[in-house]
């Protein structure tokens, strides 16, 4: 993913809500959607009776199995006993292994990635990844009791789209699709599509709007990301 800032705290792939932070007067998350950060924990609470439907191709089958396996690893990390920092490190390992963090981060920065200096690019990638870890760690408790059904998988030019239905207690079911790249060889999550909205595209639009309001200065975005990490990390 990386990420849009989630909930009330970050500048990275984020979900919407009344408590969404404002950066320089611009609300980062204008759309009502579920973010990569807010959505990844959904996989964490896969029920024992996970439903697996027929997939369209061997590649689709591998992609769907990958999404299921990612959830199982997250379940183990979440249910583990130990200090919060230790659990966060375990989650970071899963994110690094199963999400194309750098690829999502570059996509979200859009044309500004090409104009950023190498040092700025490295700072941005690190902050983007750190926000994923911090925000997923903060949101996990909200997804207990979720049911997660893996449905059909479709081959696309950019990878495989795995359809799922997520149901939270006291909430209506949500249709979520997971974009998986390199499903046949080295699968990685590259996008989450919530109710038809691509979250990495939404994040890219928000970053673009923020940077346009701040003279297209990458350092302004980096400063805000560092500020939010210092408050929530």
Residue, then its C-alpha position, 0 to 999 in steps of 0.5 A: x500500500x503506503x500509505x495514506x494516513x489513517x484515521x486521525x493520525x497520519x499522512x500515508x494511505x488513510x481512511x476517512x472520518x470526522x477526525x481526519x487530520x488537516x494538513x495546511x488547511x487541506x483535509x487529506x481524506x476528502x472521500x469516505x473510504x476505507x484505507x490501506x492502513x485501516x483495511x489491512x487489519x481486517x485480514x488480521x481477524x480471519x474467522x476459522x470458517x473462512x470461505x474460499x470460493x472457486x478462482x478463475x485461474x491458477x494465478x488467481x488461486x495463488x493470489x487468493x491463497x496469498x491474501x488468506x496466508x497474510x491474514x493468518x500471519x497477522x492473526x498470529x502476530x496480533x494474538x501473541x503475548x508480549x510488549x506492544x513494541x514486540x508486536x509492532x516489530x512482528x507486524x512490520x515484518x509482515x508488512x515488509x514481506x507482503x506489501x509492496x510498500x516502496x512501490x505503493x509509496x512511489x505511486x502515491x507521490x506521483x509526479x513528485x517522486x521524479x522531482x524529489x532529490x534522492x535524500x528526500x525520496x529515501x526519507x519519504x519511503x521510510x516515513x511512509x513505511x513507518x506510518x503503515x506500521x504505526x497506524x495498523x498497530x493502532x487500529x487492530x483492536x477495532x477489528x475483532x469479530x470481523x468475518x472475511x470471505x474470499x471470493x473470485x479472483x480476476x487477472x488484470x494487466x497489472x496483476x490479480x484482483x482478489x474480491x472479498x466481503x468484510x463484515x464487522x459487528x454492528x456494521x454493514x458488509x463492505x466489498x473490498x478488493x485486493x490488488x496483488x502483483x506478481x502473484x505467480x512468483x513473488x506476490x505483493x499487495x499493491x492496492x486496496x479497492x474499497x467499494x470501488x474506490x482505489x485507495x492508492x489513487x485517492x492518496x495520490x490525489x490527496x498528496x498532490x493537493x497538499x503539495x500544490x498548496x505548499x509550493x510543490x515542496x517535498x520538504x513540506x510533506x516530509x515535515x508533516x509526516x515526521x510531525x505526525x510520526x513524532x506524535x503517534x510513533 
